[in-house]
């Protein structure tokens, strides 16, 4: 199983409308059925000032599935919207498949 993790820190001047637009794009991406599992959420505010604003974790069965996701129009729309207004940290890691 490949885990794709994205941590997002929005720029300080991002409006609530822009934040809501980004969330809507991520929700749309989550409904595409491209990942075995897809979770995202806003920071719960439990860790302090150094916390990021939101995180996304998607799981894929293999590299082909991840590549399909990364090249999908819905994913590219999220990336295009985030890049100008946020700092992104992204990592993929592999773990044994769990059934």
C-alpha positions in Angstrom: 0.0 0.0 0.0 1.3 3.5 -0.9 0.4 6.3 1.4 0.4 9.8 -0.1 0.5 12.5 2.7 0.1 16.2 2.1 0.5 18.8 4.9 -0.7 22.3 3.9 0.1 25.6 5.6 -1.9 28.4 4.0 -0.4 31.8 3.6 -1.4 34.3 6.3 -3.3 36.5 3.8 -5.6 33.6 2.6 -9.3 34.6 3.0 -11.9 32.3 4.4 -13.5 32.2 0.9 -10.3 30.9 -0.6 -9.9 28.4 2.2 -13.5 27.2 1.6 -12.8 26.9 -2.2 -9.8 24.8 -1.5 -11.8 22.5 0.9 -14.5 22.1 -1.8 -11.9 21.1 -4.4 -10.4 18.6 -2.0 -13.9 17.2 -1.3 -14.5 16.9 -5.0 -11.2 15.1 -5.4 -12.1 12.7 -2.5 -15.3 11.7 -4.4 -13.4 10.6 -7.6 -12.8 7.1 -6.3 -9.1 7.2 -7.2 -7.8 6.1 -3.8 -8.4 3.0 -1.8 -8.9 5.4 1.2 -8.9 9.2 1.3 -9.0 11.3 4.4 -8.5 15.0 5.0 -9.2 17.5 7.7 -8.5 20.9 9.0 -6.2 21.3 11.9 -7.9 20.6 15.2 -5.9 23.3 17.0 -4.5 20.9 19.6 -0.8 21.3 19.0 0.0 25.0 19.0 1.1 27.7 16.7 3.4 25.6 14.6 0.6 23.4 13.3 -0.3 23.4 9.6 -3.8 24.3 8.5 -4.9 21.0 6.9 -3.7 17.5 6.0 -4.6 14.9 3.5 -3.8 11.2 3.5 -4.7 9.0 0.5 -3.8 5.3 0.1 -3.2 3.5 -3.2 -2.7 -0.1 -4.0 0.3 0.5 -6.3 2.4 3.0 -8.1 0.1 2.9 -11.2 -2.9 3.9 -9.0 -0.9 6.7 -7.4 0.3 7.9 -10.8 -3.3 7.9 -12.1 -4.3 10.0 -9.1 -1.4 12.5 -9.5 -2.3 13.0 -13.2 -6.1 13.3 -12.7 -7.7 16.6 -13.6 -9.3 16.9 -10.1 -5.9 16.4 -8.4 -4.3 18.9 -10.7 -7.1 21.5 -10.0 -6.3 21.2 -6.2 -2.6 21.6 -6.9 -3.1 24.6 -9.1 -5.3 26.3 -6.5 -2.9 25.5 -3.6 0.5 26.3 -5.0 0.0 30.1 -5.1 -1.5 30.4 -1.6 0.2 27.7 0.5 3.4 25.9 1.4 3.0 22.1 0.9 4.9 19.2 2.4 4.4 15.9 0.5 5.6 12.4 1.2 4.8 9.0 -0.1 5.7 5.9 1.9 5.1 2.2 1.4 3.6 -0.1 3.9 2.4 -3.7 3.7 -1.2 -4.0 2.4 -3.7 -4.6 5.1 -7.0 -6.5 4.5 
